[in-house]
Amino acid sequence: MASRPLKLAIVHDWLVQPGGAELVLREAFRVFPDATLFALIDHMPAGERAALALPAARTSWLQRVPGVAQSYRRWLPLMPMAARSLDTTGFDAVLSISHAVAHGVHVQRGTPHLSLCLSPMRYAWDLREQYLQEAGLDRGLTGWAARVVLERMRRWDRATSARVTAFASISRFIADRVQRAYARPSEIIYPPVDTEYFTPLDIAREAFYVTASRFVPYKRVDLIARAFSQGHRKLVIIGDGPDWEKVRAVAGPNVTLLGRQSREVVRDHLRRARAFVFAAEEDFGIAPVEAQACGTPVIAYGRGGVLETVVPPGGAGASGVFFTDQSEAGLRGALDVFDALQPAITGADCRRSAERFSVVKFHDQLRAWVARATSPRGG
């Protein structure tokens, strides 16, 4: 007699706009299409929801707060309470896909709770000062009170992690962070990259470099623009965001800003560019893998998840080079190294590197992890 399908609840932090977390969520629903979605708030625009093919979420009381879609980050101190209000009673298992508070959802005793950790809560751990500054809570008595609240959230976060049955992390970089924050081991399940869409073409490479990113401070797009503006190499920058004016102000005549572009335009530039440039410290970093999938080498700041996705020179299958000094001089030095290496880094090797992170591999790994963790034998 066949067993009935697993009745699964998938819990996400919030649904406001699409990003890397939402792409992981989309693929989780392709693995578990009958799952029920929970989120603290769900204000995803209809067009974006259709593109992600996500169901409407069951939400917390935060959903009813006027204007919460624009101000949700200010409600962070109350999010643990909102997460606990989500009712997952009656499900066989709970899968939280969390970078903030989703793993704090209330789970019925005896029900397996699996947490795919995109990162421990950055606001309470690594990015606390940045959050306070962006929220205007970094000065005076208000700043002191906000720091007290975030310290309490850190303690809550650590205590809540003890109630999770099993963790998986999106990179070894994040698994190390989970170990430090929660003292818990993680299985590694790399995020899905659409290697079926991002593919190489048998065409000659052109004499320009490319980067594609949202213009926010930690992405360091301004650093890339300055480094190229101090030399002769051509650079194309795709993207927009709060740092647009800052980037434009330092872009020289050899730097072209295209603004936000379609997926098709991004792919076209990746297929033609000499190399993809990346200056951020990312938890995983999907863009460098998309570039490699197009057969394009990567020149990247050597910190974070990129150390797991780009193969450096010195052995077989190199797909890029790193710079260890996050500065214009560091990047220019890496460009010189890259030029000296060519054509040793091949498009075929770049493509093979990217194929390690395909959507199919993510599906297989997620399905197997959930099956092991929810089996009657206890994994």
Secondary structure as UniProt FT lines:
FT   STRAND          8..12
FT   HELIX           20..31
FT   TURN            33..34
FT   STRAND          36..39
FT   HELIX           46..52
FT   STRAND          58..59
FT   HELIX           61..64
FT   TURN            66..67
FT   HELIX           68..71
FT   HELIX           72..78
FT   HELIX           79..84
FT   TURN            89..90
FT   STRAND          93..98
FT   HELIX           102..104
FT   TURN            109..110
FT   STRAND          113..117
FT   TURN            122..127
FT   HELIX           128..134
FT   TURN            135..136
FT   HELIX           140..161
FT   TURN            162..163
FT   STRAND          166..169
FT   HELIX           172..182
FT   STRAND          186..188
FT   TURN            195..197
FT   STRAND          209..212
FT   HELIX           217..219
FT   HELIX           221..229
FT   STRAND          235..238
FT   TURN            242..243
FT   HELIX           244..250
FT   TURN            253..254
FT   STRAND          255..259
FT   HELIX           263..272
FT   STRAND          275..278
FT   HELIX           286..293
FT   TURN            294..295
FT   STRAND          298..301
FT   HELIX           306..309
FT   TURN            316..317
FT   STRAND          320..323
FT   HELIX           328..341
FT   TURN            342..343
FT   HELIX           347..354
FT   HELIX           355..357
FT   HELIX           359..373
FT   TURN            376..377
//
